[in-house]
Amino acid sequence: MQSSNIVLIVVALFFPPAAVAIMTGCSCDLLLNIVLTCLGYLPGEIHAFWLIYERIMAEERYGKGGYVYSGNGRYGPAHGTAPIPQPSYGATAF
């Protein structure tokens, strides 16, 4: 796990909208997280941690810097990069 993800987790513990703003910028996810945090602190934290989890999975899938945030908690490959192939076990790989 990279140190930037650890910093995001620490920021999300204290103020979830700040962590979401760092990851997504001014987006619908930030507005949603602000509303969730105002309704109850725990829903805002859950949303922030879900976005951090999705970012960590994108780093594993596309490599460091090989992904872009496409909105709605989704990450896609950066232009010109392909996903890192995952090992396949058994007779299902072609």
N, CA, C and O atoms as a printed pandas DataFrame, in Angstrom:
     atom_number atom_name residue_name chain_id  residue_number  x_coord  y_coord  z_coord
0              1         N          MET        A               1    0.844   -1.164    0.000
1              2        CA          MET        A               1    0.000    0.000    0.000
2              3         C          MET        A               1    0.896    1.236    0.000
3              4         O          MET        A               1    1.869    1.314    0.750
4              5         N          GLN        A               2    0.557    2.180   -0.836
5              6        CA          GLN        A               2    1.358    3.386   -0.957
6              7         C          GLN        A               2    1.084    4.343    0.188
7              8         O          GLN        A               2    0.029    4.297    0.820
8              9         N          SER        A               3    2.041    5.199    0.439
9             10        CA          SER        A               3    1.887    6.161    1.533
10            11         C          SER        A               3    0.767    7.159    1.246
11            12         O          SER        A               3    0.153    7.675    2.180
12            13         N          SER        A               4    0.490    7.440   -0.034
13            14        CA          SER        A               4   -0.606    8.365   -0.349
14            15         C          SER        A               4   -1.955    7.779    0.069
15            16         O          SER        A               4   -2.855    8.512    0.479
16            17         N          ASN        A               5   -2.091    6.462   -0.035
17            18        CA          ASN        A               5   -3.336    5.829    0.412
18            19         C          ASN        A               5   -3.454    5.861    1.930
19            20         O          ASN        A               5   -4.552    6.011    2.464
20            21         N          ILE        A               6   -2.346    5.723    2.617
21            22        CA          ILE        A               6   -2.373    5.795    4.081
22            23         C          ILE        A               6   -2.770    7.196    4.526
23            24         O          ILE        A               6   -3.541    7.356    5.473
24            25         N          VAL        A               7   -2.245    8.211    3.845
25            26        CA          VAL        A               7   -2.623    9.592    4.168
26            27         C          VAL        A               7   -4.115    9.805    3.919
27            28         O          VAL        A               7   -4.791   10.451    4.720
28            29         N          LEU        A               8   -4.630    9.267    2.816
29            30        CA          LEU        A               8   -6.067    9.397    2.531
30            31         C          LEU        A               8   -6.909    8.729    3.612
31            32         O          LEU        A               8   -7.947    9.262    4.004
32            33         N          ILE        A               9   -6.478    7.579    4.094
33            34        CA          ILE        A               9   -7.222    6.877    5.143
34            35         C          ILE        A               9   -7.236    7.698    6.419
35            36         O          ILE        A               9   -8.270    7.794    7.078
36            37         N          VAL        A              10   -6.105    8.291    6.777
37            38        CA          VAL        A              10   -6.043    9.115    7.985
38            39         C          VAL        A              10   -6.933   10.353    7.838
39            40         O          VAL        A              10   -7.655   10.713    8.768
40            41         N          VAL        A              11   -6.882   10.997    6.682
41            42        CA          VAL        A              11   -7.730   12.167    6.443
42            43         C          VAL        A              11   -9.203   11.767    6.485
43            44         O          VAL        A              11  -10.025   12.499    7.035
44            45         N          ALA        A              12   -9.545   10.608    5.908
45            46        CA          ALA        A              12  -10.933   10.144    5.906
46            47         C          ALA        A              12  -11.442    9.848    7.307
47            48         O          ALA        A              12  -12.635    9.991    7.573
48            49         N          LEU        A              13  -10.566    9.443    8.198
49            50        CA          LEU        A              13  -10.982    9.192    9.582
50            51         C          LEU        A              13  -11.441   10.474   10.268
51            52         O          LEU        A              13  -12.405   10.461   11.035
52            53         N          PHE        A              14  -10.753   11.577    9.993
53            54        CA          PHE        A              14  -11.068   12.828   10.671
54            55         C          PHE        A              14  -12.101   13.675    9.929
55            56         O          PHE        A              14  -12.981   14.257   10.563
56            57         N          PHE        A              15  -12.012   13.757    8.588
57            58        CA          PHE        A              15  -12.942   14.576    7.815
58            59         C          PHE        A              15  -13.121   13.946    6.431
59            60         O          PHE        A              15  -12.360   14.251    5.513
60            61         N          PRO        A              16  -14.113   13.076    6.274
61            62        CA          PRO        A              16  -14.289   12.331    5.016
62            63         C          PRO        A              16  -14.400   13.197    3.756
63            64         O          PRO        A              16  -13.827   12.824    2.732
64            65         N          PRO        A              17  -15.113   14.343    3.780
65            66        CA          PRO        A              17  -15.179   15.124    2.538
66            67         C          PRO        A              17  -13.820   15.616    2.041
67            68         O          PRO        A              17  -13.628   15.770    0.835
68            69         N          ALA        A              18  -12.889   15.860    2.938
69            70        CA          ALA        A              18  -11.551   16.289    2.503
70            71         C          ALA        A              18  -10.853   15.175    1.733
71            72         O          ALA        A              18  -10.207   15.438    0.718
72            73         N          ALA        A              19  -10.972   13.955    2.192
73            74        CA          ALA        A              19  -10.352   12.823    1.485
74            75         C          ALA        A              19  -10.983   12.633    0.115
75            76         O          ALA        A              19  -10.289   12.361   -0.865
76            77         N          VAL        A              20  -12.302   12.778    0.050
77            78        CA          VAL        A              20  -12.993   12.633   -1.236
78            79         C          VAL        A              20  -12.599   13.769   -2.177
79            80         O          VAL        A              20  -12.421   13.541   -3.374
80            81         N          ALA        A              21  -12.461   14.974   -1.660
81            82        CA          ALA        A              21  -12.053   16.108   -2.491
82            83         C          ALA        A              21  -10.638   15.905   -3.039
83            84         O          ALA        A              21  -10.357   16.277   -4.178
84            85         N          ILE        A              22   -9.759   15.324   -2.246
85            86        CA          ILE        A              22   -8.393   15.056   -2.713
86            87         C          ILE        A              22   -8.415   14.049   -3.857
87            88         O          ILE        A              22   -7.661   14.187   -4.821
88            89         N          MET        A              23   -9.271   13.040   -3.758
89            90        CA          MET        A              23   -9.299   11.984   -4.774
90            91         C          MET        A              23  -10.051   12.397   -6.027
91            92         O          MET        A              23   -9.584   12.141   -7.137
92            93         N          THR        A              24  -11.224   13.040   -5.870
93            94        CA          THR        A              24  -12.106   13.253   -7.017
94            95         C          THR        A              24  -12.212   14.692   -7.465
95            96         O          THR        A              24  -12.749   14.967   -8.537
96            97         N          GLY        A              25  -11.707   15.624   -6.659
97            98        CA          GLY        A              25  -11.875   17.032   -6.996
98            99         C          GLY        A              25  -13.302   17.457   -6.709
99           100         O          GLY        A              25  -13.997   16.831   -5.909
100          101         N          CYS        A              26  -13.730   18.513   -7.356
101          102        CA          CYS        A              26  -15.098   19.010   -7.177
102          103         C          CYS        A              26  -16.014   18.192   -8.085
103          104         O          CYS        A              26  -16.124   18.461   -9.281
104          105         N          SER        A              27  -16.666   17.192   -7.499
105          106        CA          SER        A              27  -17.484   16.278   -8.291
106          107         C          SER        A              27  -18.765   15.940   -7.545
107          108         O          SER        A              27  -18.982   16.391   -6.420
108          109         N          CYS        A              28  -19.603   15.148   -8.180
109          110        CA          CYS        A              28  -20.836   14.685   -7.531
110          111         C          CYS        A              28  -20.518   13.808   -6.322
111          112         O          CYS        A              28  -21.271   13.794   -5.348
112          113         N          ASP        A              29  -19.407   13.081   -6.383
113          114        CA          ASP        A              29  -19.010   12.264   -5.236
114          115         C          ASP        A              29  -18.704   13.125   -4.025
115          116         O          ASP        A              29  -18.992   12.726   -2.897
116          117         N          LEU        A              30  -18.130   14.288   -4.235
117          118        CA          LEU        A              30  -17.855   15.193   -3.124
118          119         C          LEU        A              30  -19.156   15.708   -2.529
119          120         O          LEU        A              30  -19.307   15.743   -1.308
120          121         N          LEU        A              31  -20.087   16.103   -3.370
121          122        CA          LEU        A              31  -21.388   16.580   -2.880
122          123         C          LEU        A              31  -22.113   15.476   -2.123
123          124         O          LEU        A              31  -22.682   15.721   -1.060
124          125         N          LEU        A              32  -22.096   14.270   -2.663
125          126        CA          LEU        A              32  -22.737   13.139   -1.996
126          127         C          LEU        A              32  -22.085   12.883   -0.639
127          128         O          LEU        A              32  -22.783   12.617    0.340
128          129         N          ASN        A              33  -20.758   12.959   -0.572
129          130        CA          ASN        A              33  -20.076   12.701    0.688
130          131         C          ASN        A              33  -20.377   13.786    1.716
131          132         O          ASN        A              33  -20.506   13.487    2.903
132          133         N          ILE        A              34  -20.488   15.020    1.288
133          134        CA          ILE        A              34  -20.843   16.098    2.214
134          135         C          ILE        A              34  -22.229   15.862    2.789
135          136         O          ILE        A              34  -22.440   16.027    3.991
136          137         N          VAL        A              35  -23.173   15.478    1.946
137          138        CA          VAL        A              35  -24.541   15.204    2.405
138          139         C          VAL        A              35  -24.551   14.011    3.363
139          140         O          VAL        A              35  -25.197   14.059    4.410
140          141         N          LEU        A              36  -23.839   12.946    3.008
141          142        CA          LEU        A              36  -23.793   11.772    3.872
142          143         C          LEU        A              36  -23.145   12.084    5.212
143          144         O          LEU        A              36  -23.591   11.586    6.246
144          145         N          THR        A              37  -22.100   12.899    5.206
145          146        CA          THR        A              37  -21.429   13.262    6.456
146          147         C          THR        A              37  -22.339   14.126    7.319
147          148         O          THR        A              37  -22.329   14.000    8.544
148          149         N          CYS        A              38  -23.126   15.003    6.699
149          150        CA          CYS        A              38  -24.061   15.836    7.470
150          151         C          CYS        A              38  -25.204   15.008    8.054
151          152         O          CYS        A              38  -25.684   15.288    9.153
152          153         N          LEU        A              39  -25.632   13.995    7.316
153          154        CA          LEU        A              39  -26.724   13.142    7.811
154          155         C          LEU        A              39  -26.263   12.243    8.957
155          156         O          LEU        A              39  -27.049   11.890    9.835
156          157         N          GLY        A              40  -25.034   11.894    8.938
157          158        CA          GLY        A              40  -24.451   11.033    9.977
158          159         C          GLY        A              40  -23.010   10.812    9.615
159          160         O          GLY        A              40  -22.693   10.559    8.453
160          161         N          TYR        A              41  -22.151   10.900   10.566
161          162        CA          TYR        A              41  -20.720   10.828   10.278
162          163         C          TYR        A              41  -20.316    9.485    9.666
163          164         O          TYR        A              41  -19.482    9.443    8.761
164          165         N          LEU        A              42  -20.889    8.409   10.145
165          166        CA          LEU        A              42  -20.528    7.068    9.676
166          167         C          LEU        A              42  -20.828    6.850    8.186
167          168         O          LEU        A              42  -19.979    6.286    7.495
168          169         N          PRO        A              43  -21.987    7.263    7.652
169          170        CA          PRO        A              43  -22.201    7.077    6.208
170          171         C          PRO        A              43  -21.168    7.816    5.350
171          172         O          PRO        A              43  -20.758    7.314    4.303
172          173         N          GLY        A              44  -20.752    8.992    5.788
173          174        CA          GLY        A              44  -19.723    9.714    5.055
174          175         C          GLY        A              44  -18.402    8.991    5.081
175          176         O          GLY        A              44  -17.687    8.967    4.079
176          177         N          GLU        A              45  -18.063    8.399    6.212
177          178        CA          GLU        A              45  -16.819    7.630    6.303
178          179         C          GLU        A              45  -16.877    6.377    5.438
179          180         O          GLU        A              45  -15.902    6.044    4.764
180          181         N          ILE        A              46  -18.001    5.688    5.453
181          182        CA          ILE        A              46  -18.139    4.478    4.632
182          183         C          ILE        A              46  -17.965    4.825    3.157
183          184         O          ILE        A              46  -17.274    4.112    2.429
184          185         N          HIS        A              47  -18.585    5.909    2.717
185          186        CA          HIS        A              47  -18.461    6.329    1.317
186          187         C          HIS        A              47  -17.011    6.676    0.981
187          188         O          HIS        A              47  -16.513    6.283   -0.074
188          189         N          ALA        A              48  -16.333    7.403    1.859
189          190        CA          ALA        A              48  -14.934    7.770    1.615
190          191         C          ALA        A              48  -14.044    6.530    1.554
191          192         O          ALA        A              48  -13.180    6.423    0.683
192          193         N          PHE        A              49  -14.257    5.596    2.478
193          194        CA          PHE        A              49  -13.443    4.380    2.472
194          195         C          PHE        A              49  -13.735    3.521    1.250
195          196         O          PHE        A              49  -12.836    2.841    0.755
196          197         N          TRP        A              50  -14.955    3.535    0.756
197          198        CA          TRP        A              50  -15.281    2.797   -0.469
198          199         C          TRP        A              50  -14.527    3.396   -1.658
199          200         O          TRP        A              50  -14.000    2.664   -2.495
200          201         N          LEU        A              51  -14.478    4.726   -1.729
201          202        CA          LEU        A              51  -13.744    5.369   -2.819
202          203         C          LEU        A              51  -12.245    5.087   -2.719
203          204         O          LEU        A              51  -11.584    4.893   -3.740
204          205         N          ILE        A              52  -11.711    5.063   -1.515
205          206        CA          ILE        A              52  -10.299    4.735   -1.331
206          207         C          ILE        A              52  -10.037    3.293   -1.762
207          208         O          ILE        A              52   -9.031    3.009   -2.412
208          209         N          TYR        A              53  -10.940    2.390   -1.401
209          210        CA          TYR        A              53  -10.808    0.991   -1.802
210          211         C          TYR        A              53  -10.808    0.865   -3.332
211          212         O          TYR        A              53   -9.992    0.134   -3.894
212          213         N          GLU        A              54  -11.714    1.572   -3.997
213          214        CA          GLU        A              54  -11.767    1.515   -5.458
214          215         C          GLU        A              54  -10.472    2.050   -6.072
215          216         O          GLU        A              54  -10.006    1.543   -7.092
216          217         N          ARG        A              55   -9.900    3.071   -5.445
217          218        CA          ARG        A              55   -8.643    3.616   -5.948
218          219         C          ARG        A              55   -7.507    2.602   -5.780
219          220         O          ARG        A              55   -6.680    2.446   -6.678
220          221         N          ILE        A              56   -7.464    1.923   -4.650
221          222        CA          ILE        A              56   -6.437    0.907   -4.426
222          223         C          ILE        A              56   -6.575   -0.228   -5.441
223          224         O          ILE        A              56   -5.572   -0.725   -5.954
224          225         N          MET        A              57   -7.800   -0.637   -5.732
225          226        CA          MET        A              57   -8.020   -1.690   -6.727
226          227         C          MET        A              57   -7.591   -1.228   -8.117
227          228         O          MET        A              57   -7.065   -2.027   -8.891
228          229         N          ALA        A              58   -7.808    0.056   -8.451
229          230        CA          ALA        A              58   -7.368    0.582   -9.747
230          231         C          ALA        A              58   -5.844    0.594   -9.833
231          232         O          ALA        A              58   -5.284    0.326  -10.896
232          233         N          GLU        A              59   -5.169    0.903   -8.725
233          234        CA          GLU        A              59   -3.705    0.864   -8.719
234          235         C          GLU        A              59   -3.197   -0.547   -8.954
235          236         O          GLU        A              59   -2.204   -0.745   -9.656
236          237         N          GLU        A              60   -3.869   -1.526   -8.373
237          238        CA          GLU        A              60   -3.463   -2.916   -8.593
238          239         C          GLU        A              60   -3.739   -3.355  -10.022
239          240         O          GLU        A              60   -2.946   -4.085  -10.615
240          241         N          ARG        A              61   -4.848   -2.918  -10.568
241          242        CA          ARG        A              61   -5.257   -3.353  -11.902
242          243         C          ARG        A              61   -4.442   -2.674  -13.001
243          244         O          ARG        A              61   -4.007   -3.340  -13.940
244          245         N          TYR        A              62   -4.227   -1.350  -12.899
245          246        CA          TYR        A              62   -3.601   -0.592  -13.982
246          247         C          TYR        A              62   -2.186   -0.126  -13.665
247          248         O          TYR        A              62   -1.521    0.433  -14.537
248          249         N          GLY        A              63   -1.716   -0.337  -12.459
249          250        CA          GLY        A              63   -0.391    0.121  -12.080
250          251         C          GLY        A              63   -0.429    1.565  -11.598
251          252         O          GLY        A              63   -1.418    2.272  -11.790
252          253         N          LYS        A              64    0.650    1.985  -10.975
253          254        CA          LYS        A              64    0.710    3.345  -10.432
254          255         C          LYS        A              64    0.674    4.371  -11.566
255          256         O          LYS        A              64    1.517    4.356  -12.463
256          257         N          GLY        A              65   -0.304    5.248  -11.505
257          258        CA          GLY        A              65   -0.440    6.294  -12.512
258          259         C          GLY        A              65   -1.062    5.823  -13.812
259          260         O          GLY        A              65   -1.162    6.608  -14.755
260          261         N          GLY        A              66   -1.476    4.588  -13.894
261          262        CA          GLY        A              66   -2.059    4.058  -15.129
262          263         C          GLY        A              66   -3.568    4.110  -15.165
263          264         O          GLY        A              66   -4.190    3.405  -15.960
264          265         N          TYR        A              67   -4.169    4.926  -14.326
265          266        CA          TYR        A              67   -5.623    5.001  -14.263
266          267         C          TYR        A              67   -6.065    6.458  -14.139
267          268         O          TYR        A              67   -5.301    7.327  -13.720
268          269         N          VAL        A              68   -7.309    6.694  -14.512
269          270        CA          VAL        A              68   -7.929    8.012  -14.350
270          271         C          VAL        A              68   -9.289    7.817  -13.693
271          272         O          VAL        A              68   -9.937    6.787  -13.877
272          273         N          TYR        A              69   -9.705    8.801  -12.938
273          274        CA          TYR        A              69  -11.007    8.746  -12.285
274          275         C          TYR        A              69  -12.061    9.120  -13.315
275          276         O          TYR        A              69  -11.981   10.186  -13.927
276          277         N          SER        A              70  -13.042    8.256  -13.510
277          278        CA          SER        A              70  -14.072    8.510  -14.509
278          279         C          SER        A              70  -15.415    8.873  -13.899
279          280         O          SER        A              70  -16.405    9.002  -14.620
280          281         N          GLY        A              71  -15.465    9.036  -12.597
281          282        CA          GLY        A              71  -16.701    9.447  -11.943
282          283         C          GLY        A              71  -17.461    8.271  -11.374
283          284         O          GLY        A              71  -17.264    7.125  -11.780
284          285         N          ASN        A              72  -18.332    8.571  -10.427
285          286        CA          ASN        A              72  -19.200    7.577   -9.818
286          287         C          ASN        A              72  -18.414    6.431   -9.174
287          288         O          ASN        A              72  -18.855    5.282   -9.183
288          289         N          GLY        A              73  -17.241    6.760   -8.613
289          290        CA          GLY        A              73  -16.450    5.739   -7.940
290          291         C          GLY        A              73  -15.764    4.763   -8.853
291          292         O          GLY        A              73  -15.322    3.706   -8.404
292          293         N          ARG        A              74  -15.662    5.089  -10.136
293          294        CA          ARG        A              74  -15.059    4.180  -11.094
294          295         C          ARG        A              74  -13.751    4.764  -11.624
295          296         O          ARG        A              74  -13.613    5.974  -11.805
296          297         N          TYR        A              75  -12.818    3.883  -11.861
297          298        CA          TYR        A              75  -11.536    4.257  -12.440
298          299         C          TYR        A              75  -11.351    3.465  -13.720
299          300         O          TYR        A              75  -11.740    2.300  -13.797
300          301         N          GLY        A              76  -10.762    4.091  -14.716
301          302        CA          GLY        A              76  -10.488    3.424  -15.978
302          303         C          GLY        A              76   -9.030    3.578  -16.337
303          304         O          GLY        A              76   -8.302    4.325  -15.683
304          305         N          PRO        A              77   -8.594    2.879  -17.370
305          306        CA          PRO        A              77   -7.189    2.988  -17.758
306          307         C          PRO        A              77   -6.893    4.363  -18.338
307          308         O          PRO        A              77   -7.731    4.963  -19.011
308          309         N          ALA        A              78   -5.691    4.851  -18.066
309          310        CA          ALA        A              78   -5.245    6.085  -18.696
310          311         C          ALA        A              78   -5.018    5.799  -20.175
311          312         O          ALA        A              78   -4.857    4.644  -20.570
312          313         N          HIS        A              79   -5.007    6.811  -20.962
313          314        CA          HIS        A              79   -4.848    6.654  -22.411
314          315         C          HIS        A              79   -3.579    5.871  -22.736
315          316         O          HIS        A              79   -2.486    6.227  -22.295
316          317         N          GLY        A              80   -3.736    4.824  -23.496
317          318        CA          GLY        A              80   -2.594    4.048  -23.956
318          319         C          GLY        A              80   -2.094    2.983  -22.998
319          320         O          GLY        A              80   -1.048    2.381  -23.242
320          321         N          THR        A              81   -2.814    2.737  -21.917
321          322        CA          THR        A              81   -2.370    1.687  -20.999
322          323         C          THR        A              81   -3.377    0.556  -21.010
323          324         O          THR        A              81   -4.575    0.770  -21.197
324          325         N          ALA        A              82   -2.888   -0.614  -20.812
325          326        CA          ALA        A              82   -3.751   -1.796  -20.744
326          327         C          ALA        A              82   -3.704   -2.343  -19.329
327          328         O          ALA        A              82   -2.719   -2.142  -18.618
328          329         N          PRO        A              83   -4.754   -3.031  -18.914
329          330        CA          PRO        A              83   -4.722   -3.622  -17.579
330          331         C          PRO        A              83   -3.594   -4.633  -17.432
331          332         O          PRO        A              83   -3.225   -5.308  -18.392
332          333         N          ILE        A              84   -3.058   -4.729  -16.243
333          334        CA          ILE        A              84   -2.034   -5.724  -15.958
334          335         C          ILE        A              84   -2.702   -7.090  -15.959
335          336         O          ILE        A              84   -3.674   -7.293  -15.232
336          337         N          PRO        A              85   -2.205   -8.037  -16.758
337          338        CA          PRO        A              85   -2.868   -9.344  -16.808
338          339         C          PRO        A              85   -2.816  -10.050  -15.461
339          340         O          PRO        A              85   -1.791  -10.059  -14.779
340          341         N          GLN        A              86   -3.934  -10.633  -15.101
341          342        CA          GLN        A              86   -4.038  -11.376  -13.845
342          343         C          GLN        A              86   -3.727  -12.840  -14.110
343          344         O          GLN        A              86   -4.084  -13.362  -15.166
344          345         N          PRO        A              87   -3.070  -13.511  -13.173
345          346        CA          PRO        A              87   -2.787  -14.928  -13.409
346          347         C          PRO        A              87   -4.076  -15.736  -13.417
347          348         O          PRO        A              87   -4.988  -15.481  -12.631
348          349         N          SER        A              88   -4.138  -16.702  -14.306
349          350        CA          SER        A              88   -5.313  -17.555  -14.357
350          351         C          SER        A              88   -4.902  -18.955  -13.916
351          352         O          SER        A              88   -3.827  -19.446  -14.262
352          353         N          TYR        A              89   -5.754  -19.562  -13.172
353          354        CA          TYR        A              89   -5.475  -20.895  -12.638
354          355         C          TYR        A              89   -6.494  -21.868  -13.212
355          356         O          TYR        A              89   -7.685  -21.562  -13.278
356          357         N          GLY        A              90   -6.038  -23.013  -13.619
357          358        CA          GLY        A              90   -6.930  -24.020  -14.151
358          359         C          GLY        A              90   -7.015  -23.955  -15.657
359          360         O          GLY        A              90   -6.154  -23.374  -16.317
360          361         N          ALA        A              91   -8.059  -24.554  -16.196
361          362        CA          ALA        A              91   -8.207  -24.682  -17.645
362          363         C          ALA        A              91   -9.114  -23.620  -18.227
363          364         O          ALA        A              91   -9.627  -23.811  -19.330
364          365         N          THR        A              92   -9.338  -22.506  -17.542
365          366        CA          THR        A              92  -10.256  -21.493  -18.045
366          367         C          THR        A              92   -9.583  -20.439  -18.911
367          368         O          THR        A              92  -10.278  -19.672  -19.577
368          369         N          ALA        A              93   -8.256  -20.372  -18.925
369          370        CA          ALA        A              93   -7.541  -19.359  -19.706
370          371         C          ALA        A              93   -7.411  -19.821  -21.149
371          372         O          ALA        A              93   -7.151  -20.995  -21.414
372          373         N          PHE        A              94   -7.593  -18.897  -22.072
373          374        CA          PHE        A              94   -7.460  -19.207  -23.499
374          375         C          PHE        A              94   -6.294  -18.467  -24.071
375          376         O          PHE        A              94   -6.008  -18.590  -25.262
